[in-house]
């Protein structure tokens, strides 16, 4: 019995020594004797009575983080290692004490505070050197500690704007777009408008459009327009982005057609689709080859402009583009007609008939030319109706109106010639030809 009592007496002082060790080290920490505290802690660390306690890890966090922020070490490899060890200790502490009961202790709370400051400082050093990935890695951790400190009311701010901005910028520049969106979204949702932050809202608009999240796209576009009303960027709609993000015709075409799947009668989408095809079928460069599927594209263009016209009545562009396209097509065919006629004349002896093949080709070219003119007729007549209904016209409108009237006169002149075997039709077309000639003269 005496031996048992003696053993207990020996065991209790041991417990007291270990408990006093943590308190002793904490006391040195409290009076800023960080190096001495680290030496004592390192010596005692192998003892399971120390390293088995959650408090030991928050103690280690506080000591190592303080040393990591010391001017003599913070920008050195030793300082980086101290910060790494302090963070590892804090992770272990949270694992052992999920409620983090020691974090509000006036002495221990400096551990996560100094870790935050250390990651921020090191991240900013990398930021100024444009070392984007290392900088982001540090600001990401600084942001995590910032959130923790705010949640525990160890920081008074409700949002750490600076760390979110720097985390977002370094994430974006290091290619971590999804991560950048997380930080920028938090800034935008809090309507932060610090100078130079319009780019944050621009990023989110473009990011969510690229993700095909049109709800978020519209949300941040509207928010950007609200906070930056003078910016033109937020006035662009999903169609502008669909086209603007692509670099070649096929990609642009697919992007607009994808928009039309969900909104088939959208005026702007149909107008842009029509104009894209128009520019491809009517290249500015002389002699540029047409796409192999030009006929198919032409049909798409006509349908697109027709839908655009229905969606926005009274707007002439949806008629002028297809009219101009078919007039351009007719002009090329007319050149082919004249070239064939000259060639046929040169090869045919005076007083003899041209070959059947030559006549067939001539008739085919005449038909194709007439079909092209007919393709221009209806849209031009619709455009003329719109111009005629206006009480006044701008100079440009008058020029367009005169062009339309002139071409309509030419179209009916050709139709009159082709109908010479049908006097009634020829007379009708002659009357139309005169009407449009008179209309042309009346536009002043």
Secondary structure, 3 states (H helix, E strand, C coil): CHHHHHHHHHHHHHHHHHHHHHHHHHHHHHCCCHHHHHHHHHHHCCCHHHHCCHHHHHHHHHHHHHHHCCCCCCCCHHHHHHHHHHHHHHHHHHHHCCCCCCCCCCCCHHHHHHHHHHHHHHHHHHHHCCCHHHHHHHHHHHHHHHHHHHHCCCCCCCCCHHHHHHHHHHHHHCCCHHHHHHHHHHHHHCCCCCCCCHHHHHHHHHHHHHCCCHHHHHHHHHHHHHHCCCCCHHHCCHHHHHHHCCCCHHHHHHHHHHHHHHCCCCHHHHHHHHHHHHHHHCCCCCCCCCCCCHHHHHHHHHHHHHHHHHHCCCCCHHHHHHHHHHHHHHHHHHHHHHHHHHHHHHHCCCCCCCCHHHHHHHHHHHHHHHHHHHHHHHHHHHHHHHHHHCCCCCHHHHHHHHHHHHHHHHHHHHHHHHCCCCHHHHHHHHHHHHHHHHHHHHCC
